[in-house]
Amino acid sequence: MTRIFSGVKPTGHLTLGNYLGAVRQWAETDQHRADALFCVVDLHALTVEHDPARVRRLSRQAATLLLAAGLDPALCTVFVQSHVDEHARLSFVLECTATDGEMRRMIQYKEKSARARAAGESVRLSLLTYPALMAADILAYGADEVPVGDDQTQHVELTRDLAVRFNQRYGHTFVVPKATNPQVAARVMDLQDPTSKMGKSHAATAGIVYLLDEPEVVRKKIMRAVTDSGREVEYDREEKPGVANLLDVLAACEGGNPEELAGVYESYGALKKDTAEAVVELLRPVRERHAELAADPGYVDKVLREGAERARGMARPTVDAAYRAIGLLPAG
Ligand code: TYM
């Protein structure tokens, strides 16, 4: 059976981008067609300036939202990364497989480190080695597929390279995984700055729809989205990125095709209105289910405890095999 692994980082509240680019597919298709693991990758949240209490809170909220979005613990494994030691164990071995040049070439590292330096902050070493930990997340479970938004594809490509290199050098140990992206909305853009990704850790929040935003807030954010000069509704990501983004979001909500949808609208206002309503309806059940689950933290804890136990059992043999293959002495 196909094995799937994916994760979400608790550095901010989950956004419409996370949902359309990743979480919705996990719930609607991936968990039904494969042996799937979905992880709140809290160690990754420590790679940038963080507040411990906030990371803890966001980790619980992210786990609750994954369940609210429809992940079913009877069908898939939902857990928190730091509850399973194998991730950190394997990460070091993969740091010893990768080169610093490879890490420095990662677009996210370049962007995030540049942003931190510009703000006068130091750059944590773990921000550079982040892709080794991400590779460990994936390779520890022998995942065949990694369903992610566009922005994570480069990290999954690096994971493939590391798996191939390790296997060639030390003997076959890892499954070589591949990234899968959704057909529409693999990169949802910021509503106020449609040339950059809608990111949960961005400081300016007017262009970001969070999964837990009230319907009125969602409507307001979408109605105020930056559109482009001209009046014609066309799907042109280069020339009209704001309009194209709205068309992508609407198409993703309604299951249509953004080019075809463009022909249906005569004004930006009408497009915004329908997009706002479609997003409100898409998120409504998630918000409602989140409120129910948040009132029952014992249930969420139990799911995470059982998930971690299952995950540990899957990861340990692979990580032990990697330790042996690379030359570490097994404990007697
Ligand atoms: P993270 O937490 O930034 O995002 C979680 C998932 O949401 C997708 N995504 C988007 N998709 C479309 N449009 C957007 N604006 C948008 N923003 C985010 C991301 O592509 C991702 O699929 N490094 C990862 C977490 C991670 C991981 C892993 C993922 C750690 N280990 C192993 C897969 C496998 C990250 O920061 O995702």
Boltz pocket constraint, residues with backbone or C-beta under 6 A from the ligand:
constraints:
  - pocket:
      binder: B
      contacts: [[A, 5], [A, 6], [A, 7], [A, 8], [A, 9], [A, 10], [A, 16], [A, 17], [A, 18], [A, 19], [A, 20], [A, 21], [A, 22], [A, 23], [A, 41], [A, 44], [A, 133], [A, 134], [A, 137], [A, 138], [A, 146], [A, 147], [A, 148], [A, 149], [A, 150], [A, 151], [A, 152], [A, 155], [A, 185], [A, 186], [A, 187], [A, 188], [A, 189], [A, 197], [A, 198], [A, 199], [A, 200]]
      max_distance: 6.0
